Amino acid sequence: MKDFEDGIQYFITINNGLDTIITRNITDYKNVDINVFMPKDFLNLEKIKKIVDSKQHKNETITP
């Protein structure tokens, strides 16, 4: 980690069983074993996931 605060955020993430950090400072998390996203990228992922889920839901067949 480049600085103390990044280390704190990383270890809090790991100790709580999480696998993602959302930060504007992704360059400080180069060699970590978790996902690190910029806020806009994370929001785009959520938007894409909703679109895909919506399409899958529409394609499901309801059987009586």
C-alpha positions in Angstrom: 0.0 0.0 0.0 1.2 3.5 -0.7 -0.2 5.0 2.4 -1.6 4.2 5.8 -5.2 5.0 5.0 -5.2 2.6 2.0 -3.8 -0.1 4.2 -6.6 0.4 6.7 -9.3 0.3 4.0 -7.8 -2.9 2.5 -7.6 -4.7 5.8 -11.1 -3.7 6.8 -12.3 -5.0 3.5 -10.5 -8.4 4.0 -11.4 -8.7 7.7 -15.1 -8.2 6.8 -15.2 -10.8 4.1 -15.6 -8.3 1.3 -13.9 -8.5 -2.1 -14.3 -5.0 -3.5 -13.1 -1.4 -2.7 -14.6 1.6 -4.5 -12.2 4.5 -4.6 -11.0 7.3 -6.8 -7.4 6.3 -5.9 -7.1 2.9 -7.7 -3.4 3.3 -8.5 -2.6 2.7 -4.8 -4.1 -0.8 -4.9 -2.1 -2.3 -7.8 -1.0 -5.6 -6.3 -4.0 -6.6 -4.2 -6.1 -9.7 -4.4 -9.5 -7.9 -4.4 -11.5 -5.9 -6.9 -10.8 -2.2 -7.0 -13.1 0.1 -8.9 -13.6 3.8 -9.5 -17.1 4.9 -8.5 -18.2 5.6 -12.1 -16.9 2.2 -13.3 -18.7 0.4 -10.4 -22.0 2.2 -11.2 -21.7 1.3 -14.8 -21.2 -2.4 -13.8 -24.4 -2.2 -11.8 -26.2 -0.7 -14.7 -25.0 -3.4 -17.1 -25.9 -6.1 -14.6 -29.5 -4.7 -14.2 -29.9 -4.7 -18.0 -28.6 -8.3 -18.4 -30.8 -9.5 -15.5 -33.8 -7.7 -17.0 -33.3 -9.4 -20.3 -32.8 -12.8 -18.7 -36.0 -12.3 -16.7 -38.0 -11.4 -19.8 -36.7 -14.6 -21.6 -37.7 -16.9 -18.8 -40.8 -19.0 -19.5 -43.4 -19.4 -16.9 -44.8 -22.9 -16.6 -48.0 -23.6 -14.8 
